Amino acid sequence: MKNTTTFEEHLDQRYGPIGTKKRTDFEIKAKAFAIGEIIREARKEANMTQEQLAVKTGTKKSFISRIENGRSDIQLSTLFRLIETGFGKRLELIIK
């Protein structure tokens, strides 16, 4: 077990310490993926298709797909619209 590393140590080794450009780029992509998964889960919980969510929020199905696949930089206003208008839920942000 002496060669075992933590996930944080793995990230440090692979992407560099927190604050470096490579690590920041990785963290941004990881957060985009996580947001996409949350949107997909909420959409499925609401029994909606991507097309239905797009129509309800004034976006395009292809945009919803890109968000759900972590391939789109989503603006905060769009995130609020998807959660609050699309799903009728409230979005809260926490800064740690």
RAZIRA-V81272 format. One record per residue. N is the residue number from 1. RES is the residue in one letter. PHI is phi in radians with two decimals (* if undefined). D_LAST is the distance of its C-alpha to the last C-alpha in whole Angstrom. Layout:
[[N & RES & PHI & D_LAST] [N & RES & PHI & D_LAST]]
//
This chain:
[[1 & M & * & 32] [2 & K & -1.22 & 32] [3 & N & -1.66 & 31] [4 & T & -1.29 & 28] [5 & T & -2.09 & 25] [6 & T & -1.40 & 21] [7 & F & -1.09 & 20] [8 & E & -1.07 & 17] [9 & E & -1.13 & 21] [10 & H & -1.06 & 22] [11 & L & -1.09 & 20] [12 & D & -1.04 & 20] [13 & Q & -1.22 & 24] [14 & R & -1.43 & 24] [15 & Y & -2.03 & 22] [16 & G & 1.62 & 21] [17 & P & -1.20 & 18] [18 & I & -0.99 & 15] [19 & G & 1.84 & 16] [20 & T & -1.39 & 19] [21 & K & -1.05 & 20] [22 & K & -1.07 & 21] [23 & R & -1.21 & 18] [24 & T & -1.08 & 16] [25 & D & -1.05 & 19] [26 & F & -1.10 & 19] [27 & E & -1.07 & 15] [28 & I & -1.10 & 16] [29 & K & -1.13 & 19] [30 & A & -1.13 & 17] [31 & K & -1.17 & 15] [32 & A & -1.07 & 18] [33 & F & -1.10 & 20] [34 & A & -1.10 & 17] [35 & I & -1.09 & 17] [36 & G & -1.03 & 21] [37 & E & -1.14 & 21] [38 & I & -1.13 & 20] [39 & I & -1.09 & 22] [40 & R & -1.04 & 25] [41 & E & -1.09 & 24] [42 & A & -1.14 & 24] [43 & R & -1.12 & 27] [44 & K & -1.16 & 29] [45 & E & -1.08 & 28] [46 & A & -1.49 & 29] [47 & N & 0.96 & 33] [48 & M & -2.02 & 32] [49 & T & -1.53 & 33] [50 & Q & -1.06 & 32] [51 & E & -1.07 & 35] [52 & Q & -1.11 & 34] [53 & L & -1.14 & 30] [54 & A & -1.08 & 31] [55 & V & -1.09 & 34] [56 & K & -1.12 & 32] [57 & T & -1.89 & 29] [58 & G & 1.24 & 32] [59 & T & -2.09 & 31] [60 & K & -1.97 & 33] [61 & K & -0.99 & 33] [62 & S & -1.09 & 32] [63 & F & -1.20 & 29] [64 & I & -1.05 & 28] [65 & S & -1.07 & 29] [66 & R & -1.10 & 27] [67 & I & -1.09 & 24] [68 & E & -1.12 & 25] [69 & N & -1.68 & 26] [70 & G & 1.20 & 23] [71 & R & -1.93 & 25] [72 & S & -2.43 & 24] [73 & D & -1.43 & 21] [74 & I & -1.67 & 21] [75 & Q & -1.32 & 20] [76 & L & -1.05 & 18] [77 & S & -1.11 & 21] [78 & T & -1.22 & 22] [79 & L & -1.05 & 19] [80 & F & -1.05 & 20] [81 & R & -1.10 & 24] [82 & L & -1.09 & 24] [83 & I & -1.27 & 22] [84 & E & -1.44 & 23] [85 & T & -1.45 & 26] [86 & G & -1.18 & 27] [87 & F & -1.96 & 26] [88 & G & 1.17 & 26] [89 & K & -1.96 & 22] [90 & R & -1.86 & 19] [91 & L & -1.76 & 16] [92 & E & -2.13 & 13] [93 & L & -1.93 & 10] [94 & I & -2.16 & 6] [95 & I & -1.87 & 4] [96 & K & -1.85 & 0]]
//
